[in-house]
Amino acid sequence: MGEALIRGFLRAKVSTPSKICCSVKDWERRDALERLGIGSIFGDATESGAEEVARFARIVFLCTKPQACAEVLQSMAPHMTPDHLVVSIAAGITINTLEEGLGHGTRVVRVMPNTPALVQSGASAYALGTHATPHDAELVDLLLGSVGFCIRVEEKQLDAVTGLSGSGPAFVYLVIEALADGGVAAGLPRDTALALAAKTVAGAAQMVFSEDETSVLGMVHPGVLKDRVASPAGTTIAGLTELESSGVRGAFIRAVTRAAQRSKELAG
Ligand SMILES: NC(=O)c1ccc[n+]([C@@H]2O[C@H](COP(=O)([O-])OP(=O)(O)OC[C@H]3O[C@@H](n4cnc5c(N)ncnc54)[C@H](OP(=O)(O)O)[C@@H]3O)[C@@H](O)[C@H]2O)c1
């Protein structure tokens, strides 16, 4: 995910490789970062990496797995200054844990991004820590906004965000795969079916953000869009009837709420 953000920032030109440094553990990741042009690559953040990153950068993204965070925060803490802003993307690691780990007074922002940030189509939400400033919020808006949609929420809403937009890409991949299978079952070649399925999902999502006389806050309700394409006794309503009788709507609601609940469980 960290690498996806770097690629997104570079592609969106909000930073350049010479302004970015990284701390990594494995040589494999180092090679991938070098291929992006990043020259300042430091070692393990539980060793000298934390100090080297803190010396190089003022905005530090914490992108390790949640299990690795405690040790990394401990190593970062002695090197944090009032100039540093720490942006954590670690699922389930609370602002309180981050602030306690880094030392009180550290400016912290907790973010839940998602992988489509890699193609400038991310959907991220963030919550400000106790000492983060309005300027920090602007910075995070700028950075995450450069790789997609970004919205500020209260920290208690981040589990729900994790269940929806954090896990959501996987749910949608399953939908795309199933639509493509349907296309194949109905007689299309696999590549044609997959392309049509993915473009249909992308196009339908874009329609939600189109403006018309019914739109509210720049969005058209999906129910309105659905009704417009379901003509009486037509093909679409026949398909929709199948979906409703299969309980698809409830399955998605349960998928999001179960993922949100799991996020809460993992946070402990
Ligand atoms: N994947 C998603 O869709 C997604 C969405 C939202 C949030 N997140 C959050 O993003 C974080 C990363 O997830 P991921 O899936 O991207 O995991 P990942 O691919 O395993 O990336 C973790 C990164 O942390 C580095 N790392 C681990 N320990 C380190 C240490 N001691 N010093 C320096 N670097 C260290 C690893 O370096 P090496 O490669 O060198 O081992 C790796 O680059 C997690 O906290 C997750 O909750 C992920």
The ligand as a Tripos MOL2 file, in Angstrom:
@<TRIPOS>MOLECULE
LIG
   48    52     1     0     0
SMALL
NO_CHARGES

@<TRIPOS>ATOM
      1 N1         -3.4100   -3.4350    1.2270 N.am      1 LIG1
      2 C1         -4.4570   -2.6320    1.3380 C.2       1 LIG1
      3 O1         -5.3770   -2.6150    0.5390 O.2       1 LIG1
      4 C2         -4.5150   -1.6500    2.4830 C.ar      1 LIG1
      5 C3         -5.5500   -0.7190    2.5200 C.ar      1 LIG1
      6 C4         -5.5500    0.2090    3.5650 C.ar      1 LIG1
      7 C5         -4.5710    0.1660    4.5430 C.ar      1 LIG1
      8 N2         -3.6140   -0.7800    4.4920 N.ar      1 LIG1
      9 C6         -2.5920   -0.8000    5.5450 C.3       1 LIG1
     10 O2         -1.3560   -0.6090    4.9360 O.3       1 LIG1
     11 C7         -0.3440   -1.2270    5.7250 C.3       1 LIG1
     12 C8          0.5520   -2.0390    4.8300 C.3       1 LIG1
     13 O3         -0.1840   -3.0930    4.2610 O.3       1 LIG1
     14 P1          0.3530   -3.8040    2.9550 P.3       1 LIG1
     15 O4         -0.7010   -4.7180    2.4990 O.co2     1 LIG1
     16 O5          0.8710   -2.7780    2.0140 O.co2     1 LIG1
     17 O6          1.5830   -4.6450    3.5720 O.3       1 LIG1
     18 P2          3.0180   -4.9640    2.9330 P.3       1 LIG1
     19 O7          2.9510   -5.0980    1.4660 O.co2     1 LIG1
     20 O8          3.5590   -6.1130    3.7340 O.co2     1 LIG1
     21 O9          3.8510   -3.6680    3.2460 O.3       1 LIG1
     22 C9          4.3960   -3.4350    4.5020 C.3       1 LIG1
     23 C10         5.6530   -2.6180    4.3020 C.3       1 LIG1
     24 O10         6.2200   -2.3540    5.5720 O.3       1 LIG1
     25 C11         7.6240   -2.5470    5.4690 C.3       1 LIG1
     26 N3          8.1660   -2.8730    6.7750 N.ar      1 LIG1
     27 C12         7.7350   -3.8020    7.6530 C.ar      1 LIG1
     28 N4          8.4920   -3.7830    8.7760 N.ar      1 LIG1
     29 C13         9.4310   -2.8050    8.5740 C.ar      1 LIG1
     30 C14        10.4950   -2.3100    9.3360 C.ar      1 LIG1
     31 N5         10.7710   -2.7810   10.5410 N.pl3     1 LIG1
     32 N6         11.2460   -1.3190    8.8110 N.ar      1 LIG1
     33 C15        10.9790   -0.8210    7.5880 C.ar      1 LIG1
     34 N7          9.9890   -1.2570    6.8150 N.ar      1 LIG1
     35 C16         9.2230   -2.2330    7.2990 C.ar      1 LIG1
     36 C17         7.7750   -3.6760    4.5060 C.3       1 LIG1
     37 O11         9.0630   -3.6180    3.9760 O.3       1 LIG1
     38 P3          9.6460   -4.8170    3.0800 P.3       1 LIG1
     39 O12         8.8540   -4.8610    1.8510 O.co2     1 LIG1
     40 O13        11.0230   -4.4010    2.8650 O.co2     1 LIG1
     41 O14         9.4790   -6.0590    3.9260 O.co2     1 LIG1
     42 C18         6.7040   -3.3260    3.4690 C.3       1 LIG1
     43 O15         7.2100   -2.4270    2.5330 O.3       1 LIG1
     44 C19        -1.0350   -2.0770    6.7610 C.3       1 LIG1
     45 O16        -0.9290   -1.4880    8.0190 O.3       1 LIG1
     46 C20        -2.4680   -2.1200    6.2830 C.3       1 LIG1
     47 O17        -3.3370   -2.1710    7.3880 O.3       1 LIG1
     48 C21        -3.5410   -1.6730    3.4770 C.ar      1 LIG1
@<TRIPOS>BOND
     1     1     2 1
     2     2     3 2
     3     2     4 1
     4     4     5 ar
     5     4    48 ar
     6     5     6 ar
     7     6     7 ar
     8     7     8 ar
     9     8     9 1
    10     8    48 ar
    11     9    10 1
    12     9    46 1
    13    10    11 1
    14    11    12 1
    15    11    44 1
    16    12    13 1
    17    13    14 1
    18    14    15 2
    19    14    16 1
    20    14    17 1
    21    17    18 1
    22    18    19 2
    23    18    20 1
    24    18    21 1
    25    21    22 1
    26    22    23 1
    27    23    24 1
    28    23    42 1
    29    24    25 1
    30    25    26 1
    31    25    36 1
    32    26    27 ar
    33    26    35 ar
    34    27    28 ar
    35    28    29 ar
    36    29    30 ar
    37    29    35 ar
    38    30    31 1
    39    30    32 ar
    40    32    33 ar
    41    33    34 ar
    42    34    35 ar
    43    36    37 1
    44    36    42 1
    45    37    38 1
    46    38    39 2
    47    38    40 1
    48    38    41 1
    49    42    43 1
    50    44    45 1
    51    44    46 1
    52    46    47 1
@<TRIPOS>SUBSTRUCTURE
     1 LIG1         1 GROUP 0 **** ****
